Amino acid sequence: MLNPAKDGYQLASVSDAGWRWTLRRNCSVTPAQLARVFIGLGALSLAVALFFWFQGAVLVLPFAALELLVLCAAFFATARHATDGERISLHGGRLVVEVESAGKIHRSEFVADRVRVQPVEGYALVEVAGDGRSVRLGRFIRSDLRPVLARELRQALRRG
């Protein structure tokens, strides 16, 4: 594998096969860790609710159940987007862009010679366009790194 810092690439992985960019959501907690926290909070909440239910406060248990339903919905909304990301690869004269959102992967393939890379006005994203199609990239990296992504894509397209 070539040295990305030596070759002027900060975000890309460069090898003899081509260039690859993997842009992922910054998740500090994995879905498995979040599930353990959810189970712990749910067990604690139910224990407290059952204690008060046995003391005669019967309305505590339905509210605890409602709390668990809301917490469960928040867990599933978070876990559903934990693997969101963008994968870009350039090899063999083809630029392949895969955008994953909520478990669905949208794949776009472009002929490298006909691709334009440009910033999107008002959105501060990077647009890859060609063959009458376009894809907006850079949702999962800091806004100050989006111009770096655009520069690296242009540089790789010129070389590739």
C-alpha positions as CSV (number, residue, x, y, z in Angstrom):
1,M,0.0,0.0,0.0
2,L,1.2,3.5,-0.8
3,N,1.7,6.1,2.0
4,P,-1.3,8.4,1.9
5,A,0.5,11.3,3.6
6,K,3.4,11.0,1.2
7,D,1.1,10.9,-1.8
8,G,-0.9,14.0,-0.6
9,Y,-4.0,12.1,0.4
10,Q,-5.5,12.7,3.9
11,L,-8.8,10.9,3.6
12,A,-8.2,8.3,1.0
13,S,-6.6,4.9,1.2
14,V,-4.3,4.5,-1.8
15,S,-3.2,1.1,-3.1
16,D,-2.1,-0.4,-6.4
17,A,-5.8,-1.2,-7.1
18,G,-6.9,2.4,-6.8
19,W,-8.3,4.9,-4.3
20,R,-10.8,4.3,-1.6
21,W,-12.6,6.8,0.7
22,T,-14.7,5.5,3.6
23,L,-16.8,8.2,5.4
24,R,-18.7,7.0,8.4
25,R,-21.0,8.5,11.0
26,N,-19.1,9.3,14.2
27,C,-20.8,7.0,16.7
28,S,-19.4,6.9,20.2
29,V,-21.6,4.0,21.2
30,T,-22.2,0.8,19.2
31,P,-25.7,-0.6,18.9
32,A,-24.7,-3.5,21.2
33,Q,-23.5,-1.1,23.9
34,L,-26.6,1.0,23.6
35,A,-28.8,-2.2,23.9
36,R,-27.0,-3.1,27.2
37,V,-27.6,0.4,28.5
38,F,-31.3,0.2,27.4
39,I,-31.8,-3.1,29.1
40,G,-30.1,-1.8,32.3
41,L,-32.3,1.4,32.3
42,G,-35.4,-0.7,31.6
43,A,-34.7,-3.1,34.4
44,L,-34.1,-0.3,36.9
45,S,-37.2,1.6,35.8
46,L,-39.4,-1.6,36.0
47,A,-37.9,-2.4,39.5
48,V,-38.7,1.0,40.8
49,A,-42.2,0.9,39.2
50,L,-42.9,-2.5,40.7
51,F,-41.8,-1.4,44.1
52,F,-44.2,1.5,44.1
53,W,-47.0,-0.6,42.6
54,F,-46.7,-3.0,45.5
55,Q,-46.8,0.0,47.8
56,G,-50.2,1.0,46.3
57,A,-49.2,3.5,43.7
58,V,-50.6,1.6,40.8
59,L,-50.2,4.4,38.2
60,V,-46.4,4.3,38.4
61,L,-46.3,1.0,36.4
62,P,-48.2,2.3,33.3
63,F,-46.0,5.4,33.2
64,A,-42.9,3.3,33.5
65,A,-44.2,1.1,30.6
66,L,-44.8,4.3,28.5
67,E,-41.3,5.5,29.4
68,L,-39.8,2.2,28.2
69,L,-41.7,2.4,24.9
70,V,-40.3,5.9,24.2
71,L,-36.9,4.7,25.2
72,C,-37.2,1.7,22.9
73,A,-38.3,3.9,20.0
74,A,-35.2,6.2,20.5
75,F,-33.0,3.1,20.7
76,F,-34.2,1.8,17.3
77,A,-34.0,5.2,15.7
78,T,-30.4,5.5,16.8
79,A,-29.4,1.9,16.0
80,R,-31.0,2.1,12.5
81,H,-28.6,4.9,11.5
82,A,-25.5,3.6,13.3
83,T,-23.9,2.1,10.1
84,D,-24.7,5.0,7.8
85,G,-21.8,6.1,5.7
86,E,-20.4,6.8,2.2
87,R,-17.9,4.6,0.4
88,I,-16.2,5.9,-2.7
89,S,-13.7,4.0,-4.8
90,L,-11.9,4.7,-8.0
91,H,-10.3,1.9,-10.0
92,G,-10.3,0.6,-13.5
93,G,-11.6,3.9,-14.9
94,R,-14.8,3.7,-12.8
95,L,-15.8,5.8,-9.8
96,V,-18.2,3.9,-7.6
97,V,-20.2,5.7,-4.9
98,E,-22.2,3.8,-2.3
99,V,-24.3,5.8,0.2
100,E,-25.8,3.8,3.1
101,S,-28.7,5.2,5.0
102,A,-30.8,3.2,7.5
103,G,-29.5,-0.1,6.1
104,K,-30.3,0.7,2.5
105,I,-27.4,1.1,0.1
106,H,-27.7,3.4,-3.0
107,R,-24.9,2.7,-5.5
108,S,-23.9,5.0,-8.3
109,E,-21.3,4.2,-10.9
110,F,-19.6,6.8,-13.1
111,V,-17.1,6.7,-15.9
112,A,-14.1,8.5,-14.4
113,D,-13.3,10.5,-17.5
114,R,-16.8,12.1,-17.4
115,V,-17.1,13.0,-13.7
116,R,-17.2,16.6,-12.3
117,V,-16.5,17.3,-8.7
118,Q,-17.9,20.5,-7.4
119,P,-19.2,22.1,-4.1
120,V,-23.0,22.3,-3.7
121,E,-24.1,25.9,-3.1
122,G,-26.0,26.4,0.2
123,Y,-25.4,22.8,1.3
124,A,-21.6,22.8,1.8
125,L,-21.5,19.2,0.5
126,V,-19.5,17.9,-2.4
127,E,-21.3,16.9,-5.6
128,V,-20.0,14.2,-8.0
129,A,-21.8,14.5,-11.3
130,G,-21.6,12.7,-14.6
131,D,-23.7,10.9,-17.2
132,G,-26.8,12.9,-16.2
133,R,-26.6,11.8,-12.6
134,S,-25.3,13.3,-9.4
135,V,-24.5,12.3,-5.8
136,R,-23.9,14.6,-2.9
137,L,-21.2,13.5,-0.5
138,G,-19.6,14.5,2.7
139,R,-22.4,14.3,5.2
140,F,-20.3,12.2,7.6
141,I,-17.2,14.3,7.8
142,R,-16.5,17.7,9.3
143,S,-17.4,20.7,7.1
144,D,-13.7,21.8,7.0
145,L,-12.7,18.4,5.5
146,R,-15.2,18.6,2.6
147,P,-12.9,20.8,0.5
148,V,-10.1,18.2,1.2
149,L,-12.4,15.5,0.0
150,A,-13.2,17.4,-3.2
151,R,-9.5,18.1,-3.8
152,E,-8.6,14.5,-3.3
153,L,-11.4,13.3,-5.6
154,R,-10.2,15.7,-8.4
155,Q,-6.6,14.7,-7.9
156,A,-7.4,11.0,-8.0
157,L,-9.6,11.4,-11.1
158,R,-6.8,13.2,-12.9
159,R,-4.3,10.4,-12.0
160,G,-6.7,7.5,-12.4
